[in-house]
């Protein structure tokens, strides 16, 4: 039976935030349950963009800082990694104030580099995923609660798409984006391959409306955590009052037997109903996952992918 911890939390003042994060993880066994001395621990925040630093588009630096301190306190060696949609991880971190916080505790920020990994799904042979994520001893997923113009809401599962490096994210939007189910399956299988040991979601202030970056901040006052990213996403959807059938990640993780029903989740602190809101704003208008790109553009992406990404890896695999 998967377990989820949900608690109230207000503001990002570091001392109070550290206390709330400790309280969040306490019924789960604390950070020491997930991180052992000497472990290399990837902290994977949402680092979408540096262009709107005051609009809560990314995981707050204070969350990353406090979690890193918790990891260090139990003997782990944390580092930050992501593959932002726009710019470099370091550049986005600097624009959003994360670099300043990271420097306070000598917390490295790394760029993602791709490597091919086999996927246990008949629809996919392998994925190009971040070797920094796949080879870390522990992955702590740190998503932000946001509405999303293509996927309705983005939570823990979607945040792990940031472990797909470089231009492969654009390729997936073009290749699988014309099929909502296939794109959802790809996101779910990416999350299953990364398999984070712990997900802590930043829902203190979310981003509603035309997300993931074009909406507005919305105070929620919620922190959530689980060692089951699919269970945590299912719980947070209920907190937001969003129909789970609108989220491809929920639909596909349910179809694949990965997403539990609410009745199958052990809630260690608050129930979703105790934290729920009834006026969360979804996008004004949904956008096609492939951005409505014309056929010629999709064809060009496919040609470039086959020429410069798939074939070199295929040749390497036969050596």
Backbone as numpy.savetxt, mean C-alpha at the origin, in Angstrom:
# Nx Ny Nz CAx CAy CAz Cx Cy Cz
-8.33 -17.68 12.02 -9.18 -16.49 12.02 -8.30 -15.26 12.02
-8.33 -14.43 10.97 -7.48 -13.24 10.92 -7.90 -12.24 11.98
-6.95 -11.48 12.50 -7.25 -10.47 13.50 -6.89 -9.09 12.97
-7.66 -8.10 13.41 -7.47 -6.71 13.02 -7.59 -5.85 14.26
-6.66 -4.89 14.41 -6.73 -3.93 15.49 -7.11 -2.57 14.92
-8.18 -1.98 15.42 -8.66 -0.67 15.01 -8.83 0.20 16.25
-8.24 1.40 16.23 -8.38 2.31 17.37 -8.57 3.74 16.88
-9.05 4.57 17.79 -9.13 6.00 17.52 -7.78 6.66 17.73
-7.48 7.64 16.90 -6.24 8.40 17.05 -6.45 9.77 16.42
-5.92 10.78 17.07 -6.09 12.14 16.56 -4.73 12.83 16.49
-4.45 13.45 15.35 -3.26 14.25 15.20 -1.99 13.44 15.03
-0.94 14.16 14.62 0.34 13.52 14.33 1.47 14.02 15.24
1.11 14.56 16.40 2.14 14.94 17.37 2.85 13.66 17.79
4.17 13.66 17.71 4.94 12.42 17.76 4.77 11.64 19.07
4.81 12.32 20.19 4.71 11.59 21.46 3.36 10.89 21.59
2.28 11.61 21.29 0.96 11.02 21.36 0.77 9.93 20.30
1.31 10.17 19.11 1.20 9.19 18.04 1.94 7.91 18.40
3.11 8.02 18.99 3.86 6.83 19.40 3.06 6.01 20.40
2.40 6.69 21.32 1.57 5.99 22.31 0.41 5.27 21.65
-0.21 5.91 20.66 -1.35 5.27 19.99 -0.89 4.08 19.14
0.27 4.19 18.52 0.79 3.07 17.74 1.14 1.89 18.65
1.69 2.17 19.81 1.96 1.10 20.78 0.65 0.44 21.21
-0.37 1.26 21.45 -1.67 0.72 21.84 -2.30 -0.09 20.72
-2.08 0.35 19.49 -2.62 -0.35 18.32 -2.05 -1.76 18.22
-0.73 -1.88 18.43 -0.06 -3.17 18.25 -0.07 -4.05 19.49
-0.34 -3.47 20.65 -0.28 -4.22 21.90 -1.13 -5.49 21.88
-2.40 -5.44 21.45 -3.19 -6.69 21.45 -2.74 -7.70 20.40
-1.86 -7.28 19.50 -1.31 -8.18 18.48 0.03 -8.78 18.89
0.52 -8.38 20.07 1.80 -8.88 20.54 2.93 -7.88 20.42
2.63 -6.66 19.96 3.64 -5.62 19.85 4.58 -5.83 18.68
5.44 -4.85 18.45 6.37 -4.92 17.32 7.31 -6.11 17.42
7.64 -6.52 18.63 8.58 -7.63 18.82 8.05 -8.95 18.26
6.76 -9.03 18.07 6.20 -10.25 17.46 6.59 -10.37 15.99
6.82 -9.23 15.33 7.04 -9.22 13.89 8.50 -8.98 13.51
9.26 -8.34 14.37 10.64 -7.97 14.06 11.57 -8.55 15.10
12.59 -9.26 14.65 13.59 -9.83 15.53 14.90 -9.04 15.38
15.77 -9.10 16.40 17.05 -8.39 16.32 17.82 -8.75 15.06
18.29 -7.73 14.36 19.07 -7.93 13.14 18.26 -7.97 11.87
16.94 -8.04 11.96 16.10 -8.09 10.76 16.24 -6.81 9.94
16.31 -6.98 8.61 16.24 -5.85 7.68 14.76 -5.63 7.37
14.25 -4.46 7.71 12.81 -4.21 7.68 12.49 -3.11 6.68
11.78 -3.48 5.62 11.32 -2.49 4.65 10.06 -1.81 5.17
10.09 -0.50 5.27 8.90 0.30 5.55 8.39 0.82 4.21
7.18 0.42 3.83 6.63 0.77 2.52 5.46 1.74 2.69
5.76 3.06 2.76 4.68 4.04 2.83 4.08 4.29 1.45
2.99 5.04 1.43 2.45 5.55 0.17 3.20 6.84 -0.13
4.00 6.82 -1.20 4.79 7.98 -1.60 4.43 8.37 -3.04
3.16 8.48 -3.29 2.64 8.71 -4.64 3.31 9.88 -5.36
3.34 11.03 -4.71 3.79 12.25 -5.39 4.26 13.28 -4.38
5.09 14.18 -4.82 5.50 15.29 -3.97 4.82 16.59 -4.35
3.86 16.52 -5.28 3.29 17.75 -5.85 2.23 18.40 -4.98
1.63 17.66 -4.02 0.59 18.26 -3.18 0.87 17.91 -1.71
1.94 18.40 -1.16 2.37 17.96 0.17 1.43 18.31 1.31
0.51 19.22 1.11 -0.41 19.59 2.20 -1.77 18.93 2.05
-1.95 18.06 1.08 -3.27 17.50 0.79 -3.43 16.04 1.23
-2.51 15.55 2.06 -2.62 14.20 2.62 -2.71 13.13 1.54
-1.89 13.28 0.50 -1.84 12.29 -0.59 -0.92 11.12 -0.25
-0.08 11.29 0.75 0.92 10.29 1.08 0.87 9.95 2.57
1.45 8.82 2.94 1.55 8.46 4.35 2.32 9.54 5.10
1.81 9.97 6.23 2.45 11.06 6.96 3.84 10.65 7.45
4.83 11.58 7.33 6.19 11.28 7.79 6.25 10.86 9.25
5.38 11.44 10.08 5.40 11.11 11.50 5.06 9.63 11.75
4.16 9.08 10.93 3.82 7.65 11.03 5.06 6.81 10.74
5.73 7.13 9.64 6.92 6.38 9.23 8.00 6.49 10.30
8.21 7.68 10.80 9.22 7.93 11.83 8.94 7.10 13.09
7.70 7.17 13.56 7.35 6.45 14.80 7.45 4.94 14.63
7.02 4.42 13.49 7.12 2.98 13.25 8.59 2.57 13.15
9.41 3.39 12.50 10.84 3.09 12.41 11.48 3.04 13.79
11.10 3.96 14.65 11.61 3.95 16.03 11.19 2.69 16.76
9.99 2.22 16.54 9.52 0.99 17.16 10.33 -0.20 16.67
10.63 -0.21 15.38 11.44 -1.28 14.80 12.85 -1.27 15.40
13.44 -0.08 15.49 14.78 0.04 16.06 14.80 -0.39 17.53
13.72 -0.10 18.24 13.67 -0.42 19.67 13.72 -1.92 19.94
13.28 -2.74 18.98 13.32 -4.19 19.17 14.50 -4.82 18.42
15.41 -3.98 17.91 16.64 -4.47 17.31 16.63 -4.63 15.81
15.57 -4.17 15.15 15.51 -4.26 13.69 16.24 -3.12 13.01
16.51 -3.30 11.73 17.19 -2.29 10.91 16.24 -1.81 9.81
15.47 -0.75 10.07 14.48 -0.32 9.09 15.07 0.51 7.96
14.44 0.45 6.80 14.75 1.34 5.69 13.46 1.61 4.93
13.39 2.74 4.27 12.21 3.15 3.51 12.42 2.81 2.04
11.40 2.28 1.40 11.48 2.01 -0.03 10.14 2.20 -0.69
10.16 2.70 -1.92 8.94 2.84 -2.72 9.34 3.15 -4.15
8.40 2.99 -5.05 8.59 3.38 -6.44 7.44 4.32 -6.81
7.58 5.62 -6.51 6.48 6.56 -6.70 6.03 6.64 -8.16
4.78 7.02 -8.33 4.26 7.21 -9.69 4.97 8.37 -10.38
5.37 9.37 -9.60 6.02 10.55 -10.18 7.28 10.87 -9.39
8.43 10.80 -10.06 9.68 11.14 -9.41 10.32 9.97 -8.69
11.41 10.26 -7.98 12.15 9.25 -7.24 11.64 9.17 -5.80
11.95 8.06 -5.13 11.55 7.92 -3.73 12.17 9.03 -2.89
13.44 9.31 -3.10 14.11 10.34 -2.32 13.52 11.72 -2.61
13.24 12.00 -3.88 12.68 13.30 -4.24 11.30 13.50 -3.64
10.46 12.47 -3.69 9.11 12.57 -3.10 9.21 12.68 -1.58
10.14 11.93 -0.99 10.33 12.01 0.46 10.74 13.42 0.89
11.61 14.03 0.11 12.04 15.40 0.43 10.88 16.38 0.30
10.10 16.25 -0.77 9.00 17.19 -1.01 7.92 17.09 0.06
7.72 15.89 0.61 6.67 15.69 1.61 7.17 15.77 3.05
8.43 16.12 3.22 8.96 16.27 4.57 9.45 14.99 5.21
9.36 13.87 4.50 9.78 12.59 5.07 11.29 12.50 5.21
12.03 13.09 4.28 13.49 13.02 4.33 14.01 13.65 5.62
13.43 14.75 6.01 13.85 15.42 7.25 13.67 14.50 8.46
12.52 13.83 8.52 12.26 12.91 9.62 13.18 11.69 9.56
13.43 11.19 8.36 14.29 10.03 8.21 15.72 10.34 8.66
16.18 11.54 8.36 17.55 11.92 8.73 17.75 11.99 10.24
16.68 12.22 10.98 16.79 12.31 12.44 17.24 11.00 13.07
16.94 9.88 12.40 17.27 8.57 12.97 18.09 7.73 11.99
18.76 8.39 11.05 19.60 7.70 10.07 18.84 6.58 9.36
17.65 6.91 8.89 16.78 5.94 8.24 17.00 6.01 6.73
17.60 4.98 6.11 17.88 5.04 4.67 16.61 5.05 3.82
16.70 5.71 2.68 15.63 5.69 1.67 16.20 5.07 0.41
15.58 4.01 -0.08 16.11 3.29 -1.24 15.12 3.36 -2.39
15.67 3.28 -3.61 14.85 3.15 -4.81 14.61 1.66 -5.08
13.49 1.36 -5.73 13.16 -0.03 -6.02 13.82 -0.50 -7.33
14.32 -1.73 -7.34 14.92 -2.34 -8.52 14.23 -3.67 -8.79
13.93 -3.92 -10.07 13.10 -5.05 -10.43 13.83 -6.37 -10.60
13.11 -7.44 -10.28 13.57 -8.80 -10.50 12.35 -9.66 -10.75
12.47 -10.69 -11.57 11.34 -11.55 -11.90 11.11 -12.60 -10.82
9.82 -12.76 -10.45 9.43 -13.76 -9.45 8.22 -14.53 -9.97
8.22 -15.82 -9.76 7.11 -16.67 -10.19 5.86 -16.34 -9.38
4.70 -16.43 -10.04 3.41 -16.14 -9.41 2.54 -17.38 -9.50
1.91 -17.75 -8.40 1.06 -18.94 -8.36 -0.36 -18.59 -8.78
-0.51 -18.25 -10.05 -1.83 -17.95 -10.60 -1.79 -18.32 -12.07
-2.79 -19.04 -12.53 -2.77 -19.54 -13.91 -2.82 -18.44 -14.95
-3.21 -17.23 -14.54 -3.31 -16.12 -15.49 -2.00 -15.35 -15.63
-1.03 -15.63 -14.75 0.24 -14.89 -14.78 1.39 -15.87 -14.57
2.46 -15.71 -15.37 3.65 -16.54 -15.19 4.55 -15.99 -14.10
4.84 -14.69 -14.19 5.75 -14.07 -13.23 5.49 -12.56 -13.20
5.97 -11.94 -12.16 5.86 -10.49 -12.01 7.25 -9.90 -11.84
7.42 -8.69 -12.35 8.61 -7.90 -12.06 8.32 -7.12 -10.77
9.01 -7.52 -9.70 8.76 -6.94 -8.38 10.06 -6.41 -7.79
9.93 -5.56 -6.81 11.09 -5.00 -6.14 11.85 -6.08 -5.37
13.12 -6.24 -5.71 13.92 -7.21 -4.95 14.17 -6.71 -3.54
14.13 -5.38 -3.34 14.29 -4.84 -1.99 13.15 -5.29 -1.08
11.94 -5.41 -1.66 10.80 -5.90 -0.89 10.86 -7.41 -0.72
11.14 -8.11 -1.81 11.11 -9.57 -1.78 12.25 -10.16 -0.93
13.34 -9.43 -0.82 14.50 -9.96 -0.09 14.63 -9.40 1.32
13.73 -8.50 1.72 13.74 -7.99 3.09 13.33 -9.10 4.05
13.83 -9.05 5.26 13.40 -10.03 6.27 11.96 -9.79 6.70
11.58 -8.52 6.75 10.23 -8.13 7.16 9.78 -6.97 6.29
8.53 -6.99 5.86 7.92 -5.86 5.15 6.80 -5.31 6.02
6.88 -4.03 6.34 5.80 -3.34 7.05 5.17 -2.37 6.06
3.94 -2.64 5.72 3.17 -1.89 4.74 2.50 -0.71 5.45
2.70 0.51 4.95 2.19 1.72 5.61 1.32 2.54 4.66
0.14 2.05 4.31 -0.72 2.77 3.35 -1.43 3.95 3.98
-2.02 4.74 3.10 -2.85 5.89 3.46 -4.27 5.61 3.00
-5.27 5.98 3.78 -6.67 5.83 3.38 -7.00 6.92 2.37
-7.35 6.48 1.14 -7.65 7.47 0.09 -8.74 6.95 -0.84
-9.56 7.86 -1.34 -10.43 7.54 -2.47 -9.57 7.48 -3.73
-10.11 6.85 -4.77 -9.29 6.61 -5.97 -10.19 6.62 -7.21
-9.85 7.46 -8.19 -10.71 7.65 -9.36 -10.76 6.42 -10.28
-9.85 5.47 -10.08 -9.87 4.25 -10.90 -10.31 3.01 -10.13
-10.03 2.99 -8.83 -10.28 1.79 -8.03 -11.22 2.03 -6.86
-11.86 3.19 -6.81 -12.83 3.60 -5.80 -12.14 4.01 -4.50
-11.39 3.09 -3.90 -10.65 3.37 -2.67 -9.31 2.64 -2.75
-8.25 3.27 -2.26 -6.95 2.62 -2.20 -6.54 2.47 -0.74
-6.17 1.22 -0.37 -5.83 0.89 1.00 -4.54 0.07 1.01
-4.49 -1.00 1.80 -3.25 -1.75 1.96 -2.81 -2.53 0.76
-3.75 -3.22 0.10 -3.39 -4.04 -1.06 -2.85 -3.16 -2.18
-3.56 -2.11 -2.51 -3.13 -1.23 -3.60 -1.79 -0.57 -3.29
-1.51 -0.27 -2.02 -0.24 0.37 -1.68 0.95 -0.48 -2.07
0.77 -1.79 -2.09 1.88 -2.69 -2.44 2.18 -2.68 -3.94
1.33 -2.05 -4.73 1.63 -1.84 -6.15 2.87 -0.97 -6.30
3.20 -0.21 -5.26 4.42 0.58 -5.25 5.67 -0.27 -5.21
5.53 -1.58 -4.99 6.67 -2.50 -5.07 6.86 -3.04 -6.48
6.07 -2.54 -7.42 6.30 -2.80 -8.84 7.14 -1.63 -9.34
8.38 -1.87 -9.73 9.29 -0.76 -10.00 9.11 -0.11 -11.36
9.50 1.14 -11.41 9.66 1.85 -12.67 8.41 1.89 -13.55
8.65 1.73 -14.84 7.59 1.90 -15.83 6.65 0.69 -15.92
6.93 -0.37 -15.15 6.04 -1.51 -15.19 4.64 -1.15 -14.69
4.53 -0.17 -13.79 3.21 0.22 -13.33 2.40 0.78 -14.49
3.03 1.62 -15.32 2.34 2.16 -16.49 1.94 1.04 -17.45
2.85 0.06 -17.60 2.53 -1.08 -18.47 1.30 -1.83 -17.96
1.24 -2.09 -16.65 0.10 -2.81 -16.11 -1.21 -2.04 -16.32
-1.15 -0.73 -16.20 -2.36 0.06 -16.45 -2.83 -0.12 -17.89
-1.88 -0.20 -18.81 -2.24 -0.36 -20.22 -2.63 -1.80 -20.54
-1.87 -2.76 -20.01 -2.07 -4.17 -20.38 -3.29 -4.76 -19.70
-3.45 -4.52 -18.38 -4.55 -5.13 -17.63 -5.68 -4.14 -17.35
-5.43 -2.85 -17.59 -6.40 -1.84 -17.23 -7.70 -1.89 -18.02
-7.66 -2.53 -19.19 -8.89 -2.63 -19.97 -9.84 -3.68 -19.39
-9.36 -4.47 -18.44 -10.15 -5.51 -17.79 -10.06 -5.28 -16.29
-11.12 -4.75 -15.70 -11.12 -4.38 -14.28 -10.81 -5.58 -13.39
-11.35 -6.74 -13.75 -11.10 -7.94 -12.95 -9.63 -8.34 -13.02
-9.06 -8.32 -14.22 -7.66 -8.71 -14.39 -6.73 -7.77 -13.63
-7.03 -6.47 -13.68 -6.20 -5.51 -12.95 -6.31 -5.75 -11.45
-7.51 -6.01 -10.97 -7.69 -6.31 -9.56 -6.95 -7.56 -9.15
-6.99 -8.59 -10.01 -6.28 -9.83 -9.72 -4.78 -9.57 -9.64
-4.26 -8.77 -10.58 -2.83 -8.44 -10.57 -2.44 -7.77 -9.25
-3.26 -6.82 -8.77 -2.96 -6.15 -7.51 -2.98 -7.12 -6.34
-3.95 -8.00 -6.34 -4.06 -8.98 -5.26 -2.88 -9.94 -5.27
-2.49 -10.41 -6.46 -1.36 -11.33 -6.55 -0.04 -10.64 -6.21
0.06 -9.36 -6.53 1.25 -8.60 -6.10 1.32 -8.54 -4.58
0.19 -8.26 -3.94 0.15 -8.22 -2.48 0.47 -9.59 -1.88
-0.06 -10.63 -2.51 0.21 -11.97 -1.99 1.69 -12.33 -2.14
2.31 -11.90 -3.25 3.73 -12.19 -3.46 4.60 -11.42 -2.47
4.29 -10.15 -2.23 5.05 -9.36 -1.26 4.82 -9.87 0.16
3.56 -10.23 0.45 3.17 -10.84 1.73 3.73 -10.07 2.93
3.27 -8.84 3.14 3.80 -8.07 4.28 3.49 -8.74 5.62
4.48 -8.73 6.48 4.27 -9.31 7.81 3.32 -8.46 8.65
3.28 -7.17 8.33 2.45 -6.25 9.11 2.01 -5.10 8.23
0.75 -4.71 8.35 0.23 -3.51 7.68 -0.34 -2.58 8.75
0.11 -1.33 8.72 -0.42 -0.29 9.62 -0.94 0.82 8.73
-2.23 1.09 8.82 -2.83 2.05 7.89 -3.05 3.41 8.56
-2.65 4.45 7.83 -2.78 5.84 8.29 -4.16 6.37 7.89
-5.06 6.31 8.85 -6.40 6.85 8.64 -6.71 7.97 9.62
-5.69 8.58 10.16 -5.92 9.71 11.07 -6.52 10.86 10.26
-5.85 11.20 9.16 -6.42 12.12 8.18 -6.32 11.43 6.83
-7.45 11.20 6.19 -7.46 10.53 4.90 -7.52 11.54 3.76
-7.74 11.00 2.56 -7.80 11.82 1.34 -9.03 11.36 0.58
-10.08 12.19 0.54 -11.34 11.77 -0.06 -11.60 12.52 -1.36
-12.63 12.08 -2.08 -12.97 12.73 -3.33 -12.19 12.15 -4.49
-11.59 13.02 -5.29 -10.93 12.60 -6.52 -9.47 12.20 -6.28
-9.30 11.23 -5.40 -7.96 10.70 -5.15 -7.51 9.84 -6.32
-6.25 9.42 -6.31 -5.35 9.39 -5.16 -4.62 10.68 -4.85
-4.74 11.72 -5.69 -4.03 12.96 -5.38 -4.87 14.20 -5.61
-6.00 14.09 -6.30 -6.77 15.27 -6.67 -7.91 15.61 -5.73
-7.98 14.89 -4.59 -9.05 15.16 -3.64 -8.63 16.11 -2.53
-9.27 15.96 -1.37 -9.01 16.86 -0.25 -8.85 16.05 1.04
-8.11 16.61 2.01 -7.95 15.92 3.30 -9.28 15.76 4.01
-9.38 14.64 4.75 -10.59 14.38 5.54 -10.19 13.70 6.85
-10.54 14.34 7.95 -10.20 13.78 9.26 -11.06 12.55 9.54
-10.39 11.44 9.83 -11.08 10.19 10.16 -10.83 9.77 11.60
-9.62 10.02 12.09 -9.29 9.65 13.46 -9.16 8.17 13.70
-8.58 7.45 12.70 -8.50 5.99 12.79 -7.08 5.51 12.47
-6.60 4.57 13.27 -5.42 3.77 12.94 -5.85 2.31 12.89
-5.30 1.57 11.92 -5.61 0.15 11.82 -4.37 -0.66 11.58
-4.38 -1.91 12.05 -3.22 -2.78 11.85 -3.66 -4.24 11.77
-2.90 -5.01 11.01 -3.14 -6.45 10.91 -1.94 -7.11 10.26
-1.77 -8.40 10.52 -0.78 -9.17 9.76 -1.42 -9.78 8.52
-2.69 -9.47 8.29 -3.42 -9.91 7.10 -3.93 -8.68 6.37
-3.25 -8.28 5.30 -3.58 -7.05 4.59 -4.98 -7.10 4.00
-5.44 -8.29 3.60 -6.77 -8.41 3.00 -7.86 -8.21 4.06
-7.64 -8.72 5.25 -8.60 -8.53 6.33 -8.68 -7.07 6.75
-7.53 -6.40 6.82 -7.52 -4.99 7.20 -8.24 -4.14 6.16
-8.02 -4.39 4.89 -8.73 -3.65 3.84 -10.24 -3.85 3.96
-10.65 -5.10 4.22 -12.09 -5.37 4.35 -12.68 -4.60 5.52
-11.95 -4.51 6.61 -12.43 -3.78 7.78 -12.53 -2.28 7.50
-11.51 -1.73 6.82 -11.49 -0.30 6.57 -12.59 0.13 5.59
-12.92 -0.73 4.66 -14.03 -0.43 3.74 -15.33 -0.26 4.54
-15.49 -1.07 5.57 -16.68 -0.96 6.41 -16.65 0.33 7.22
-15.48 0.74 7.70 -15.36 2.00 8.42 -15.78 3.17 7.52
-15.41 3.10 6.25 -15.72 4.18 5.31 -17.15 4.12 4.80
-17.84 3.02 5.03 -19.20 2.87 4.55 -19.29 2.72 3.04
-18.25 2.11 2.44 -18.19 1.92 1.00 -18.60 0.48 0.67
-19.38 0.32 -0.37 -19.79 -1.01 -0.82 -18.56 -1.78 -1.29
-18.23 -2.91 -0.65 -17.01 -3.65 -1.04 -17.03 -4.15 -2.48
-18.21 -4.29 -3.05 -18.29 -4.76 -4.44 -17.80 -3.72 -5.43
-17.55 -2.48 -4.96 -17.03 -1.42 -5.83 -15.51 -1.45 -5.94
-14.85 -2.23 -5.10 -13.39 -2.27 -5.09 -12.87 -3.54 -5.76
-12.19 -3.42 -6.89 -11.66 -4.63 -7.55 -10.74 -5.45 -6.65
-10.01 -4.80 -5.77 -9.11 -5.54 -4.88 -9.89 -6.40 -3.88
-11.02 -5.89 -3.39 -11.85 -6.68 -2.48 -12.55 -7.80 -3.25
-13.10 -7.46 -4.41 -13.81 -8.46 -5.21 -12.89 -9.63 -5.57
-11.69 -9.32 -6.04 -10.79 -10.37 -6.50 -10.15 -11.13 -5.34
-9.82 -10.46 -4.25 -9.27 -11.19 -3.11 -10.32 -12.10 -2.48
-11.59 -11.70 -2.57 -12.68 -12.57 -2.11 -12.81 -13.78 -3.02
-12.78 -13.55 -4.33 -12.90 -14.65 -5.30 -11.77 -15.65 -5.14
-10.58 -15.18 -4.81 -9.43 -16.05 -4.65 -9.32 -16.66 -3.26
-10.31 -16.38 -2.41 -10.33 -16.97 -1.08 -9.38 -16.34 -0.09
-8.96 -15.10 -0.36 -8.00 -14.42 0.51 -8.64 -13.41 1.44
-9.79 -12.87 1.06 -10.44 -11.83 1.85 -11.56 -12.43 2.70
-11.47 -12.31 4.01 -12.50 -12.88 4.88 -13.76 -12.01 4.92
-14.86 -12.61 5.34 -16.04 -11.82 5.68 -15.80 -11.13 7.02
-16.54 -10.06 7.27 -16.37 -9.34 8.53 -16.58 -10.26 9.72
-17.54 -11.17 9.58 -17.84 -12.10 10.69 -16.71 -13.07 10.95
-15.77 -13.17 10.02 -14.64 -14.08 10.17 -13.39 -13.39 10.72
-13.50 -12.10 11.03 -12.36 -11.34 11.53 -12.48 -11.15 13.04
-11.40 -11.36 13.74 -11.33 -11.12 15.18 -10.87 -9.68 15.40
-11.75 -8.83 15.84 -11.41 -7.42 16.08 -10.91 -7.28 17.51
-9.63 -6.91 17.64 -8.94 -6.92 18.92 -9.20 -5.68 19.76
-9.68 -4.62 19.14 -9.97 -3.38 19.86 -11.37 -2.91 19.47
-11.46 -1.83 18.67 -12.77 -1.36 18.23 -13.32 -2.18 17.08
-14.63 -2.26 17.02 -15.32 -2.80 15.85 -15.39 -1.71 14.78
-15.43 -2.08 13.48 -15.57 -1.06 12.44 -16.78 -0.16 12.65
-17.88 -0.72 13.15 -19.10 0.07 13.35 -18.90 1.17 14.39
-17.95 1.00 15.30 -17.69 2.01 16.33 -16.89 3.19 15.79
-16.26 3.01 14.63 -15.42 4.05 14.04 -15.96 4.55 12.71
-17.10 4.04 12.29 -17.59 4.28 10.93 -18.08 5.71 10.74
-18.01 6.15 9.47 -18.57 7.43 9.06 -19.56 7.16 7.92
-20.48 8.07 7.72 -21.51 7.82 6.70 -21.47 8.81 5.55
-20.42 9.64 5.48 -20.39 10.65 4.42 -19.01 10.75 3.76
-18.29 9.63 3.72 -17.01 9.61 3.02 -17.24 9.90 1.54
-16.47 10.80 0.97 -16.67 11.20 -0.42 -15.86 10.33 -1.37
-16.53 9.71 -2.30 -15.90 8.96 -3.37 -15.68 9.89 -4.56
-14.94 9.45 -5.58 -14.70 10.31 -6.74 -15.99 10.79 -7.41
-15.94 12.00 -7.95 -17.09 12.52 -8.69 -17.39 11.68 -9.92
-16.32 11.21 -10.55 -16.47 10.42 -11.76 -15.30 9.45 -11.85
-15.61 8.19 -12.15 -14.56 7.19 -12.25 -13.84 7.29 -13.59
-12.54 7.03 -13.56 -11.69 7.07 -14.75 -11.30 5.65 -15.15
-11.21 5.35 -16.45 -10.76 4.02 -16.86 -9.38 3.71 -16.29
-9.16 2.46 -15.93 -7.88 2.07 -15.34 -6.75 2.27 -16.34
-7.04 2.09 -17.63 -5.99 2.31 -18.63 -5.96 3.76 -19.10
-6.57 4.66 -18.30 -6.59 6.11 -18.57 -7.32 6.45 -19.87
-8.09 5.48 -20.39 -8.79 5.73 -21.65 -7.84 5.93 -22.81
-6.64 5.36 -22.68 -5.62 5.55 -23.72 -6.08 4.95 -25.04
-5.83 5.64 -26.15 -6.21 5.10 -27.45 -5.43 3.83 -27.79
-5.97 3.06 -28.70 -5.40 1.76 -29.06 -3.96 1.87 -29.52
-3.62 2.90 -30.26 -2.25 3.04 -30.77 -1.26 3.23 -29.63
-1.67 3.96 -28.57 -0.78 4.16 -27.43 -0.58 2.85 -26.67
-1.65 2.10 -26.49 -1.52 0.81 -25.82 -0.63 -0.13 -26.62
-0.77 -0.09 -27.93 0.06 -0.93 -28.79 1.53 -0.56 -28.67
1.81 0.75 -28.59 3.19 1.21 -28.44 3.79 0.74 -27.12
3.02 0.84 -26.04 3.49 0.36 -24.75 3.78 -1.13 -24.80
2.89 -1.88 -25.47 3.10 -3.32 -25.57 4.37 -3.64 -26.33
4.63 -2.91 -27.43 5.84 -3.13 -28.22 7.09 -2.85 -27.38
7.08 -1.72 -26.67 8.24 -1.36 -25.86 8.46 -2.36 -24.74
7.36 -2.83 -24.14 7.48 -3.82 -23.07 8.12 -5.10 -23.59
7.64 -5.60 -24.73 8.18 -6.85 -25.29 9.64 -6.67 -25.69
9.96 -5.52 -26.27 11.31 -5.29 -26.79 12.35 -5.08 -25.69
11.98 -4.27 -24.68 12.99 -3.83 -23.73 12.85 -4.42 -22.32
11.73 -5.06 -22.02 11.54 -5.59 -20.67 11.38 -7.10 -20.69
10.39 -7.60 -21.40 10.11 -9.03 -21.33 11.21 -9.86 -21.98
11.63 -9.49 -23.22 12.59 -10.32 -23.94 13.95 -10.40 -23.25
14.50 -9.29 -22.73 15.77 -9.41 -22.01 15.68 -10.33 -20.80
14.56 -10.27 -20.07 14.41 -11.15 -18.92 14.25 -12.59 -19.36
13.53 -12.82 -20.46 13.35 -14.17 -20.98 14.70 -14.75 -21.40
15.51 -13.94 -22.03 16.83 -14.41 -22.47 17.69 -14.73 -21.25
17.59 -13.89 -20.23 18.39 -14.12 -19.02 17.98 -15.43 -18.37
16.65 -15.70 -18.36 16.15 -16.89 -17.69 16.59 -18.19 -18.37
16.94 -18.13 -19.65 17.34 -19.35 -20.38 18.83 -19.61 -20.32
19.58 -18.71 -19.73 21.03 -18.90 -19.68 21.41 -19.98 -18.67
